[in-house]
Amino acid sequence: MVWARLLLMLFLLAVGAPARAATATWTADNGNGTYTNPLFYDEFSDPDLIRVGDWFYLTGTTMHAVPGLPVLRSRDLVNWEFVSYALAEFPPGPEYRLEEGRDLYGQGIWAPVLRHHHGRFHIFANINERGLHVFTAEDPAGPWAHTVIDRNLHDLSVLFDDDGRVWAVFNYNEVRLVELKPDLSGVVEGSERVIIPAGHGMGEGHHFYKIDGRYYIISANYAPVGRMQAARADRLDGPWETVAISASETMGFQRGWWEDSVGQRSPIPADGARFSHRKPGDNELGAVPLHQGGIVQAPDGSWWGFSMMDLKSIGRTTFLSPVTWHEGWPYFGLPGNLGRSPRTWAKPQVGADVRPRAPYARSDEFSAAQLQPVWQWNHQPRAGKWSLRERPGYLRLHTLPAAGFLHARNTLTQRVVGPEATATVVMDASGLQPGDIAGLGLLNMPAAWLAVAREDGRHVLRWYAQHGDRRVDVPLEQARVHLRVRGDHDQDLAWFSWSEDGREFHDIGEPVRLPYQLKTFQGVRYALFAFNREDREGGYADFDRFELVEPLADRSRNIPLGKVVVLENLGDGSVATVHPLGVVQPLPPGEEKAKSPAARFRVHDRGGGQVALEAMDGSGFLTVVGIGLSADVRLLPEHPVDSRFMWQDLLRGEFMLLSMKTHRYLGILPHSGEPYAADRPGTRPDRQDGTVLRWRVHVGE
């Protein structure tokens, strides 16, 4: 196996194939001093982030997955590395173990608070109906001590105040305050009170700070749509003022398909259950806009905001925004465009050489002594029924009785990765016994999977989609098989295929729709599973290796530096063209002038993610004058600020141009014929508002 991979690598190098593209995983760092959101292109929900010295630390919600509460660290807020899991296992109880027909889907541990005080790290998080759990460690790598407060504080945040007292805010809409005991063993009796009455715009997912002697609470609201709210007061008991600090920012992402038939308290749907997913309107915001996050200060004094955004079947992802203080409020965004955040911006200046990196290795050959930290179990696993040692170089899953895939214990999962990814696992099914079934699934509701079943003395390859109770069976000639699923998470679709030799893959089944739903309250997950349908313990399945390929992770060619390009507007299909009056006008692509040098621009690299666009008719560079109104985008000699734009990569050849003068975007009112402006705050989810462009290299370049 090692020699085969070495020969493959040598072959790729010989034919000039980019080795990085074959192994790349998404990193926000663009390698040119900028980053592009999201920080991770897989789910990391309810983030909380702090700085301790030169390091930033981050944790987030993990619901029913275990180990839980990952702790990551970073020097620059962009490149993160895994440190530890604070929650090693769930407390006793059948619901944590998919036993007695009970489950923890859509529940578990959520909305954690990360704090550092007097040399110790603390994570506070609720477990449904099991109180407030407190995890404490001197070293974020652990070990983490674990205690429980017999009280649920919904979406709390904790503040260690200057006088040594410890406060927590919690609740939705009506913000409540309670004092915690100094040893964090419970709440101080009689201390609870309302500090911000209902009806003042506050939401949940609070983040509580004291900055320059003033108290701040940042919270998320989803009613009627997602946004970020802030409150401030000079005293804990107020009076409190509230404003929105981020709103309408979707960065061109739309809501994904939505499943209406299951919710947090719904029973696990049976195989073949009815589902009713739907596609929201093209500009329906829902909870997509930036929400649920807070702020942090870098060593150089700059402030940064972190928040999450709902990204279709991927789930809830984390975004990073520059923060601008204005009239005492920490607005997400840049001067001149408060409340809106760039998708691409300059990294924080931290005085350290930080190279692009991802927090996890997503592929796994199962040859190490332990699982890669990217893996989490679906509910608490049963010890002794999985192993990396029984057959070295393989993950062995023993089959346990289950009614179906969603009830299967010891299911190993990791988050799907966007915007596109293909997961392949090699499985040896020779250890399966009658009634056993094992394979690769997409953990979601509705679920889908591709597996090998042992029945009637033979191996059968089976594709199953819970939506519509669809099934396809194919006889297998051998027990070793390659199982594959390809996902386009911008489209919320997945396709399964299989192979006996790892070279020629065969499609199976139909495209699978991947809606988001509130039963698991998570995005879709890859799942390696094995269970027995005859109410007994059976045999086992051996998984040889898991490989994940992300075709859009390598973004090194996404900016056509040095190229001559034509710029098409997604809003109306027009071509940006130089007008004789020295402005930029949109013209239909069929007009002769739209095919002339006046419609061609050379993209010059000006460093730090910034570009200058030179018109090929010799009229000059795109330059913003005034405040960037329509006709304020001129063709002039290059200026070191006014002619610079930060390229906003939206992938697949789509992008926006952020003026470094106005901190707003180049754009038009589609179909109006008006000249280009540089005063657009950002794009709509459907990208049809005249702000999003598509580039193509001019033929002949």
C-alpha positions in Angstrom: 0.0 0.0 0.0 2.8 2.4 0.9 4.7 1.6 -2.4 1.5 2.1 -4.4 0.9 5.5 -3.0 4.6 6.5 -3.5 4.3 5.5 -7.2 1.1 7.5 -7.5 2.8 10.5 -6.1 5.7 10.2 -8.4 3.3 9.8 -11.3 1.5 13.0 -10.4 4.7 14.9 -10.2 5.9 13.5 -13.5 2.7 14.6 -15.3 2.7 18.0 -13.6 -0.5 17.5 -11.5 -0.7 19.8 -8.5 0.0 17.6 -5.5 -1.5 20.2 -3.1 -4.8 20.2 -4.9 -5.2 16.4 -4.4 -4.7 16.7 -0.6 -5.8 20.2 0.3 -8.4 20.8 2.9 -10.1 24.2 3.4 -8.0 26.8 5.3 -9.2 30.3 5.6 -5.6 31.7 5.1 -5.1 32.7 1.5 -1.3 32.8 1.9 -1.1 36.5 0.9 -1.8 38.2 4.2 -5.6 37.8 3.9 -8.2 35.2 4.9 -11.5 34.2 3.4 -14.5 33.2 5.4 -15.7 30.8 6.7 -12.8 30.0 9.1 -13.7 26.3 8.7 -15.8 25.0 5.9 -17.4 22.5 8.3 -19.7 23.0 11.2 -18.4 24.8 14.2 -21.5 26.3 16.0 -22.0 28.6 18.9 -18.3 29.7 19.0 -16.8 31.3 22.1 -13.3 32.7 21.8 -10.8 34.3 24.2 -7.2 35.5 24.1 -4.7 34.5 26.8 -1.3 36.1 26.2 -0.3 35.6 22.6 -2.8 32.7 22.0 -6.4 32.7 21.1 -8.6 29.8 22.2 -11.9 28.6 20.8 -14.6 26.1 21.7 -18.1 25.4 20.4 -21.3 23.3 20.6 -21.1 19.5 19.9 -24.6 18.4 20.9 -24.9 14.6 20.9 -21.4 13.9 19.5 -18.6 12.7 21.8 -15.9 13.5 22.7 -17.3 17.0 22.9 -16.3 20.6 23.5 -13.3 20.8 21.2 -10.6 23.4 22.3 -8.6 24.9 19.4 -5.9 27.5 19.6 -4.4 30.1 17.2 -1.9 32.8 17.1 -3.6 34.9 14.4 -7.4 34.0 14.7 -7.2 32.5 11.2 -5.1 29.3 11.4 -6.3 27.0 14.2 -4.9 23.8 15.7 -6.7 21.2 17.8 -5.7 21.0 21.5 -8.1 18.8 23.3 -11.7 17.8 24.0 -13.0 19.0 27.4 -15.9 16.5 27.5 -14.4 13.0 27.3 -17.8 11.2 27.7 -21.4 11.7 28.6 -22.9 11.0 32.0 -24.7 7.7 32.6 -28.1 7.3 31.0 -29.8 5.3 28.2 -30.5 8.5 26.2 -26.8 9.1 25.8 -26.2 5.6 24.5 -29.2 5.1 22.1 -30.6 2.5 24.5 -34.2 1.7 25.5 -35.4 3.5 22.4 -34.1 6.8 23.7 -31.8 9.3 22.1 -30.0 12.6 22.5 -30.5 13.9 19.0 -30.8 17.7 19.0 -29.8 17.9 22.7 -26.6 17.1 24.6 -24.1 19.8 25.4 -24.4 23.2 23.8 -23.6 26.9 23.8 -20.4 26.7 25.8 -18.7 29.7 27.5 -14.9 29.8 27.5 -13.1 31.9 30.1 -9.6 32.2 31.6 -9.2 33.5 35.2 -6.3 33.3 37.7 -4.4 30.9 35.5 -7.2 28.5 34.9 -9.4 27.8 31.9 -13.1 27.3 32.4 -15.8 26.0 30.1 -19.4 26.4 31.2 -22.1 24.5 29.2 -25.5 23.1 29.7 -26.5 19.4 29.1 -30.2 19.1 28.6 -31.9 18.2 31.9 -28.5 17.5 33.5 -27.7 21.0 34.7 -24.8 23.4 34.1 -21.5 21.6 33.6 -18.2 23.2 34.4 -14.9 22.0 33.0 -11.7 23.4 34.4 -8.0 23.0 33.5 -4.7 24.7 34.1 -3.5 23.6 30.6 -6.0 23.7 27.7 -4.6 20.3 26.6 -6.1 18.9 29.8 -6.8 17.1 32.0 -10.1 18.8 32.5 -11.8 18.5 35.9 -15.6 18.2 35.6 -18.2 19.5 38.1 -22.0 20.0 37.8 -24.2 22.9 39.0 -27.8 21.7 39.6 -29.3 24.5 37.5 -29.8 25.1 33.8 -28.9 28.6 32.6 -30.1 28.9 29.0 -27.3 30.2 26.6 -25.4 31.7 29.5 -22.2 33.8 29.5 -19.9 34.3 32.4 -18.0 37.4 33.6 -15.2 37.4 36.2 -15.6 40.9 37.4 -12.8 43.2 38.7 -14.0 42.9 42.3 -13.7 39.1 42.3 -17.4 38.4 41.9 -18.6 36.1 39.2 -21.7 36.8 37.2 -23.7 35.0 34.5 -26.3 36.4 32.1 -28.7 34.0 30.4 -32.2 33.6 28.9 -33.8 34.7 25.6 -35.3 38.2 25.0 -35.5 38.9 28.8 -31.9 39.0 29.9 -31.4 37.7 33.4 -28.4 38.0 35.7 -27.3 35.7 38.5 -24.2 35.6 40.7 -22.1 32.4 40.8 -20.3 31.3 43.9 -16.6 32.0 43.9 -15.7 28.3 43.8 -18.2 27.9 40.8 -20.1 25.3 42.8 -23.5 26.9 42.3 -25.5 30.1 42.2 -25.7 32.6 45.0 -29.2 32.3 46.5 -31.4 35.4 45.9 -29.1 37.0 43.4 -31.1 36.3 40.2 -32.8 39.3 38.6 -33.9 40.7 35.3 -31.5 43.4 34.0 -32.9 43.9 30.4 -36.7 43.4 30.1 -38.2 41.6 27.2 -38.9 43.7 24.1 -35.5 45.4 23.8 -34.2 43.4 20.9 -31.9 41.1 22.8 -31.8 37.4 21.9 -29.8 34.4 23.2 -26.3 33.0 23.0 -25.0 35.8 25.1 -21.3 36.9 25.3 -20.6 39.0 28.4 -17.7 41.5 28.7 -16.4 44.3 30.7 -14.3 46.8 28.6 -12.8 50.0 29.9 -15.1 49.9 32.9 -18.3 49.4 30.9 -20.4 46.2 30.7 -21.3 44.8 27.3 -23.6 41.9 26.3 -23.6 40.7 22.7 -26.3 38.3 21.7 -27.9 36.6 18.7 -31.5 37.1 17.6 -33.3 35.0 15.0 -36.7 36.8 15.2 -37.7 37.6 12.6 -34.3 37.0 11.0 -30.7 36.5 12.2 -28.7 39.4 13.4 -26.4 40.4 16.3 -27.4 42.7 19.1 -25.4 44.5 21.7 -26.3 46.0 25.1 -24.2 48.3 27.3 -24.4 49.8 30.7 -22.1 51.5 33.2 -23.7 49.4 36.0 -24.9 45.8 36.1 -28.4 46.9 37.0 -28.4 49.5 34.2 -29.8 51.4 32.6 -29.0 49.3 29.5 -28.9 50.6 25.9 -29.3 48.2 23.0 -28.4 48.4 19.3 -27.8 46.0 16.4 -24.1 45.6 15.5 -24.4 43.3 12.6 -27.3 42.7 10.3 -28.2 41.5 6.8 -24.7 40.0 6.3 -25.0 36.7 4.4 -21.9 37.1 2.2 -23.9 35.8 -0.7 -25.0 32.6 1.0 -28.6 31.4 0.7 -30.7 29.4 3.0 -30.5 25.7 2.3 -33.2 23.1 1.9 -35.2 22.8 5.1 -36.9 19.8 6.7 -40.2 20.7 8.4 -41.3 17.2 9.6 -38.9 16.7 12.5 -38.0 18.9 15.5 -35.9 18.7 18.7 -38.6 16.7 20.5 -39.7 14.5 17.6 -39.0 10.8 17.9 -36.4 9.3 15.6 -38.1 8.9 12.2 -38.5 5.2 11.2 -37.1 4.1 7.9 -39.6 5.1 5.3 -41.0 7.9 7.4 -42.5 10.8 5.5 -40.5 14.0 5.1 -41.5 17.4 3.8 -38.4 19.4 3.0 -38.6 22.5 1.0 -36.4 25.1 -0.6 -36.7 28.6 1.0 -37.0 31.7 -1.2 -33.9 32.9 -3.0 -33.6 35.9 -0.6 -35.2 34.5 2.5 -32.8 35.3 5.3 -33.9 33.1 8.1 -31.0 32.5 10.5 -28.3 32.8 7.8 -27.0 36.3 8.5 -24.1 36.5 11.0 -25.3 35.8 14.5 -24.3 34.1 17.8 -20.9 35.4 18.6 -18.8 38.0 20.4 -15.6 40.0 20.2 -11.9 39.7 21.1 -9.0 42.0 21.2 -5.7 41.1 19.5 -2.3 42.0 21.0 -1.9 45.0 18.7 -5.1 46.5 20.1 -7.3 45.7 17.1 -10.7 44.2 17.8 -12.2 41.2 16.0 -15.7 39.7 15.9 -16.5 36.0 15.7 -20.0 34.7 14.8 -21.7 31.8 13.1 -23.8 31.6 9.9 -26.1 28.7 8.9 -24.6 27.2 5.7 -27.1 24.8 4.3 -26.4 21.1 4.8 -22.9 21.9 6.2 -24.5 23.3 9.3 -23.5 26.3 11.4 -20.0 27.7 10.5 -17.7 30.2 12.1 -16.9 33.6 10.5 -14.3 36.3 11.4 -15.0 40.0 11.1 -13.0 43.2 11.7 -14.6 45.3 14.4 -14.9 49.1 14.3 -15.7 50.9 17.5 -18.2 53.8 16.7 -19.7 55.9 19.4 -18.9 53.3 22.0 -20.3 50.4 20.1 -18.3 47.4 18.7 -19.8 47.2 15.1 -18.9 44.3 12.9 -17.4 45.8 9.7 -15.2 48.5 8.4 -15.4 52.3 8.7 -17.9 53.5 6.1 -19.7 50.1 6.1 -20.7 49.3 9.7 -22.8 46.3 10.3 -21.6 44.4 7.2 -18.5 42.2 7.1 -16.1 41.4 4.3 -15.8 37.8 3.2 -12.0 38.4 2.5 -9.9 40.7 4.7 -6.4 41.3 6.0 -5.3 38.9 8.7 -4.7 40.3 12.2 -1.1 41.6 12.6 0.3 39.5 15.5 4.0 39.7 14.8 4.4 36.0 14.2 5.0 33.9 11.1 1.9 31.8 10.9 1.6 29.4 8.0 -1.7 28.3 6.6 -3.1 25.2 8.3 -6.3 23.4 9.1 -7.2 22.2 12.6 -7.8 18.6 11.5 -6.4 15.9 9.3 -9.7 14.6 7.8 -8.5 11.5 6.0 -7.5 8.5 8.2 -5.8 5.2 7.5 -6.6 3.9 11.0 -3.0 3.0 11.5 -2.4 5.1 14.6 -2.9 4.0 18.1 -6.0 6.3 18.4 -8.5 8.0 16.2 -7.8 11.3 14.6 -9.4 14.1 16.6 -11.7 15.0 13.7 -13.8 11.8 14.5 -16.6 11.9 17.0 -19.0 9.1 18.0 -22.8 9.5 17.5 -23.8 9.3 21.2 -21.6 7.5 23.7 -20.0 4.4 22.2 -20.1 1.0 23.8 -16.6 0.1 25.0 -15.1 -3.1 23.7 -17.2 -3.1 20.5 -14.8 -1.1 18.4 -11.1 -1.4 18.0 -8.0 -0.1 16.2 -5.9 -3.0 17.6 -7.9 -6.2 16.7 -6.7 -5.8 13.1 -3.9 -3.4 12.9 -4.3 -0.7 10.2 -8.1 -1.1 10.3 -11.0 0.3 12.3 -13.2 -2.6 13.4 -16.8 -2.0 14.3 -18.7 -4.9 15.9 -22.4 -5.0 15.1 -24.9 -4.3 17.8 -28.6 -4.7 17.6 -30.5 -1.7 16.2 -33.8 -0.9 14.5 -32.0 1.0 11.8 -29.1 3.3 10.9 -30.2 6.2 13.1 -30.4 3.9 16.1 -27.1 2.2 15.4 -24.6 2.4 18.3 -20.9 2.9 17.9 -21.4 5.0 14.7 -18.2 7.0 14.0 -18.8 10.4 12.4 -17.1 13.5 11.2 -18.6 16.7 9.8 -19.1 17.0 6.0 -16.9 19.6 4.4 -18.0 22.3 1.9 -18.6 23.5 -0.5 -17.9 20.2 -2.3 -16.2 17.1 -1.1 -15.9 13.4 -1.9 -15.5 10.8 0.9 -14.3 7.3 0.1 -13.9 4.4 2.5 -12.5 1.0 1.9 -14.4 -1.7 3.8 -13.8 -5.4 4.3 -17.2 -7.0 5.0 -16.0 -10.6 5.3 -16.6 -10.6 9.1 -20.3 -9.8 8.8 -22.8 -12.4 10.1 -26.4 -12.9 9.0 -28.5 -9.8 9.7 -25.5 -7.5 9.8 -25.2 -4.4 7.7 -22.2 -2.0 7.6 -21.0 0.9 5.5 -20.8 4.6 4.8 -23.7 6.9 5.7 -24.8 10.5 5.7 -26.1 11.1 9.2 -29.1 13.4 8.8 -32.9 13.3 8.9 -33.7 12.0 6.3 -30.6 9.8 6.3 -29.0 7.9 3.4 -26.3 5.2 3.2 -24.4 2.7 1.1 -23.6 -0.5 2.9 -22.9 -4.2 2.6 -25.6 -6.5 4.0 -25.1 -10.2 4.9 -28.2 -12.1 4.1 -29.1 -15.5 2.6 -25.4 -16.5 2.8 -24.2 -13.8 0.5 -23.0 -10.2 0.5 -25.4 -7.6 -1.0 -24.5 -4.0 -1.7 -27.4 -1.8 -0.6 -28.1 1.8 -1.2 -30.9 3.3 0.9 -32.5 6.8 1.1 -34.9 7.3 4.0 -36.8 10.0 2.1 -39.2 8.0 0.0 -38.0 4.7 1.5 -35.9 4.1 -1.6 -33.6 1.1 -2.0 -31.3 -0.5 -4.5 -29.6 -3.9 -4.1 -26.6 -5.1 -6.1 -25.0 -8.6 -5.6 -21.3 -8.4 -4.6 -18.7 -10.9 -5.9 -16.2 -10.0 -3.1 -16.4 -8.7 0.5 -13.9 -5.9 0.0 -15.5 -2.8 -1.5 -14.9 0.9 -1.9 -17.8 3.1 -0.8 -18.0 6.7 -1.9 -20.3 9.7 -1.5 -19.9 13.0 -3.3 -21.5 16.1 -1.9 -22.3 19.5 -3.4 -23.4 21.3 -0.3 -24.2 24.5 -2.2 -26.9 22.5 -3.8 -27.7 20.3 -0.8 -27.2 17.2 -2.9 -25.2 14.0 -2.6 -24.5 11.0 -4.9 -23.3 7.6 -3.9 -21.1 5.2 -5.9 -19.0 2.1 -5.4 -16.1 0.1 -6.7 -14.5 -3.3 -6.3 -11.0 -2.2 -7.4 -10.8 1.5 -6.3 -10.4 2.7 -9.9 -13.7 2.2 -11.7 -16.7 3.5 -9.7 -20.3 2.8 -10.4 -23.1 5.2 -9.5 -25.9 3.7 -7.4 -29.3 5.0 -6.4 -30.6 8.6 -7.0 -29.3 12.0 -5.9 -30.0 12.5 -2.2 -31.4 15.8 -0.9 -29.7 17.0 2.3 -31.9 19.4 4.2 -31.1 21.0 7.5 -33.4 20.1 10.3 -33.7 20.7 14.1 -33.9 17.0 15.2 -30.1 16.6 15.1 -29.6 20.4 15.2 -26.4 19.7 13.2 -25.2 19.7 9.7 -24.8 16.4 7.8 -22.1 14.0 9.0 -20.2 11.2 7.3 -20.8 8.1 9.3 -19.1 4.7 9.5 -21.6 2.3 10.9 -22.3 -1.4 11.6 -25.4 -2.9 13.2 -27.5 -6.0 13.3 -31.2 -6.1 12.3 -32.0 -9.4 14.0 -31.9 -8.1 17.6 -28.6 -9.7 18.4 -24.9 -9.0 18.4 -23.4 -10.2 15.2 -20.0 -10.0 13.5 -17.9 -7.0 12.5 -16.8 -4.8 9.6 -13.2 -3.6 9.0 -12.7 -0.2 7.6 -9.3 0.1 5.9 -9.0 3.8 5.2 -11.1 6.9 4.9 -10.2 9.6 2.4 -11.7 13.0 1.9 -11.0 15.1 -1.2 -12.1 18.8 -1.5 -11.8 20.0 -5.1 -12.4 23.7 -4.3 -10.1 23.9 -1.3 -7.1 25.0 -3.4 -8.0 28.6 -4.1 -4.5 29.6 -5.4 -5.9 30.2 -9.0 -9.1 31.9 -8.0 -7.7 35.4 -8.6 -6.5 35.9 -12.2 -3.4 37.9 -11.3 -1.7 39.3 -14.3 -4.4 38.1 -16.6 -6.6 40.2 -18.9 -10.2 39.5 -18.0 -13.8 40.4 -19.0 -16.1 41.2 -16.1 -19.7 40.0 -16.3 -22.3 41.1 -13.8 -24.5 38.3 -12.3 -27.4 40.7 -11.9 -28.1 41.2 -15.5 -25.4 39.5 -17.5 -23.9 42.9 -18.6 -20.2 43.4 -19.4 -18.3 46.2 -17.5 -17.1 48.6 -20.2 -15.2 51.9 -20.3 -17.4 54.8 -21.4 -15.9 57.7 -23.3 -16.7 60.0 -20.4 -14.3 58.0 -18.2 -16.8 56.0 -16.2 -17.6 52.3 -16.3 -20.9 51.4 -17.8 -22.7 48.0 -18.1 -23.4 46.9 -21.7 -25.1 43.9 -23.1 -22.5 41.2 -24.0 -23.6 41.3 -27.7 -22.7 44.9 -28.3 -19.5 45.5 -30.3 -18.0 47.7 -27.6 -18.5 45.0 -25.1 -16.2 42.9 -27.2 -13.5 45.6 -27.6 -10.4 46.5 -25.5 -12.7 48.9 -23.6 -14.3 45.8 -21.9 -11.0 44.2 -20.9 -9.0 44.8 -17.7 -5.7 43.5 -16.6 -5.6 42.4 -12.9 -2.5 43.7 -11.2 -1.4 42.3 -7.9 -0.7 45.0 -5.4 0.0 42.7 -2.4 -2.0 41.9 0.7 -4.9 40.6 -1.4 -5.4 43.9 -3.1 -5.6 44.4 -6.9 -5.7 47.2 -9.4 -7.6 46.9 -12.6 -6.1 48.5 -15.7 -8.4 49.2 -18.7 -6.9 47.7 -21.9 -8.0 50.6 -24.0 -5.3 52.7 -22.3 -7.8 55.0 -20.4 -6.3 54.2 -17.0 -7.2 52.3 -13.8 -10.5 51.8 -12.1 -10.4 54.5 -9.4 -13.0 55.6 -6.9 -13.6 59.3 -6.4 -15.9 61.1 -4.0 -18.0 58.8 -1.8 -18.3 56.2 -4.5 -21.7 57.0 -5.9 -22.8 56.0 -9.4 -20.3 57.4 -11.9 -17.7 57.8 -9.1 -15.8 54.8 -10.5 -13.5 56.5 -13.0 -10.6 55.7 -15.3 -7.7 57.6 -14.0 -3.9 57.2 -13.3 -3.3 54.7 -10.6 -3.7 55.9 -7.0 -2.2 53.9 -4.0 -5.6 53.8 -2.2 -8.4 54.9 -4.5 -7.4 52.4 -7.2 -7.1 49.5 -4.9 -9.7 46.8 -4.3 -9.7 43.8 -2.0 -10.7 40.8 -4.1 -13.6 38.9 -2.5 -13.5 35.3 -3.7 -16.9 33.7 -3.8 -15.6 30.6 -5.6 -16.4 29.2 -9.1 -15.2 32.4 -10.8 -17.6 34.7 -8.8 -16.3 37.6 -6.8 -16.8 41.1 -5.5 -14.5 44.1 -5.4 -14.2 45.9 -2.1 -13.0 49.5 -2.5 -10.2 50.3 -0.2 -11.4 53.9 -0.2 -15.1 53.5 0.7 -15.0 49.9 2.2 -18.0 49.3 0.0 -18.4 47.2 -3.1 -18.3 47.9 -6.8 -21.8 47.5 -8.3 -24.7 48.6 -10.4 -28.5 48.6 -10.3 -29.2 45.7 -12.7 -30.9 46.6 -16.0 -30.7 50.3 -15.1 -27.9 51.2 -17.4 -26.4 53.5 -14.8 -22.6 53.6 -14.4 -20.8 51.6 -11.8 -20.6 52.8 -8.2 -18.5 51.8 -5.2 -21.2 52.3 -2.5 -22.9 48.9 -2.2 -22.9 47.5 1.4 -22.8 43.9 0.2 -24.7 41.4 -1.8 -28.0 39.7 -1.4 -28.2 35.9 -0.9 -29.2 35.4 -4.5 -26.2 37.5 -5.8 -28.4 39.1 -8.4 -28.3 42.7 -7.0 -25.5 43.9 -9.2 -22.7 43.5 -6.7 -21.3 40.1 -7.7 -19.2 39.7 -10.8 -17.9 36.8 -12.8 -14.5 36.9 -14.5 -13.3 35.1 -17.6 -9.9 35.3 -19.2 -10.0 37.2 -22.5 -9.6 34.8 -25.4 -6.1 35.1 -26.7 -4.5 35.7 -23.3 
